[in-house]
Each structure stands twice: as structure tokens, then as C-alpha cells.
Amino acid sequence: MNVIKFDVGDILQMKKEHPCRSREMKVLRTGSDVRVVCLGCGRDMTVPRIKLEKNIKNVIAHDGENP
């Protein structure tokens, strides 16, 4: 299994679309559960890390807000 590295502030491009048709999520918190927000509609959700990692297509960017 491939481990995908991402951190708070990273933008994740997902394999599947959110119901609002956006594929991009911003990471708000990491841990065994990851808190992300949809960049299309603003929906805030907490997803188990394993489920999220299976659905990540690409880590796009780090916004630079956090050190």
C-alpha cells in the first residue's frame, strides 16, 4: 500500500467528485481521522484516514498559512 503524505493546509485532488461536483478538498486537521473542507461548497467533514487515502488522486499544493 502506498502512503500518501499530506499536512494541514494541503489541497487534495480526489478521485471521486463531491456532490457539489468539486474534486478539491483542503486539509484542516490530521490524525487517525482527517478533517477536510470542500473547496466547492464549503462542507466541513471528518473522514477516517484510511478511507481518505484510498480516494486521493493527487496532493496539489500547500497554502503556506501554517508553518
FIRO-326499 format. One record per residue (C-alpha): residue number from 1; residue in three letters; x, y, z. Coordinates in steps of 0.001 Angstrom, whole numbers, always signed. Example, Ala and Ser with C-alpha at 12.3 -4.5 7.8 and 13.67 -1.06 7.14 Angstrom:
BEGIN
  resi  resn        u        v        w
     1   ALA   +12300    -4500    +7800
     2   SER   +13670    -1060    +7140
//
This chain:
BEGIN
  resi  resn        u        v        w
     1   MET       +0       +0       +0
     2   ASN    +1222    +3462     -904
     3   VAL    +1388    +6041    +1875
     4   ILE     +363    +9496     +685
     5   LYS    +1916   +12324    +2675
     6   PHE     -149   +15428    +3301
     7   ASP     -273   +18053    +6014
     8   VAL    -2594   +20754    +7325
     9   GLY    -3218   +23343    +4607
    10   ASP    -2624   +20984    +1674
    11   ILE    -5156   +20830    -1159
    12   LEU    -6140   +17265    -2103
    13   GLN    -7477   +16332    -5516
    14   MET    -9848   +13391    -5101
    15   LYS   -10641   +10500    -7463
    16   LYS   -14397   +10914    -6969
    17   GLU   -16399   +14121    -7019
    18   HIS   -18180   +15584    -4012
    19   PRO   -21936   +16008    -4708
    20   CYS   -21273   +19696    -5494
    21   ARG   -19077   +18482    -8431
    22   SER   -15789   +19691    -6891
    23   ARG   -12832   +17304    -6542
    24   GLU   -10687   +19519    -4302
    25   MET   -10534   +19355     -503
    26   LYS    -8406   +21375    +1913
    27   VAL    -6936   +19602    +4974
    28   LEU    -7849   +21286    +8264
    29   ARG    -6634   +18644   +10756
    30   THR    -4728   +15358   +10550
    31   GLY    -4622   +12275   +12743
    32   SER    -6375    +8903   +12614
    33   ASP    -9342   +10925   +11342
    34   VAL    -8730   +13775    +8911
    35   ARG   -10849   +16910    +8868
    36   VAL   -11278   +18386    +5390
    37   VAL   -13377   +21124    +3825
    38   CYS   -14731   +21001     +265
    39   LEU   -13447   +23933    -1784
    40   GLY   -16578   +23900    -3956
    41   CYS   -19365   +24218    -1391
    42   GLY   -17560   +24705    +1934
    43   ARG   -18846   +21488    +3532
    44   ASP   -16705   +20549    +6556
    45   MET   -16298   +16812    +7214
    46   THR   -14228   +14354    +9225
    47   VAL   -13147   +11226    +7340
    48   PRO   -11143    +8193    +8559
    49   ARG    -7562    +8481    +7243
    50   ILE    -7620    +5061    +5541
    51   LYS   -10781    +5900    +3579
    52   LEU    -9427    +9328    +2588
    53   GLU    -6039    +7969    +1441
    54   LYS    -7755    +5471     -868
    55   ASN    -9651    +8318    -2543
    56   ILE    -6735   +10789    -3061
    57   LYS    -5602   +11240    -6649
    58   ASN    -3013   +13975    -6081
    59   VAL    -1729   +16431    -3453
    60   ILE    -1895   +19751    -5307
    61   ALA     -479   +22497    -3087
    62   HIS     +346   +23804     +322
    63   ASP    -1168   +27226    +1026
    64   GLY    +1658   +28406    +3303
    65   GLU     -579   +29699    +6106
    66   ASN     +766   +27285    +8714
    67   PRO    +4488   +26860    +9460
//
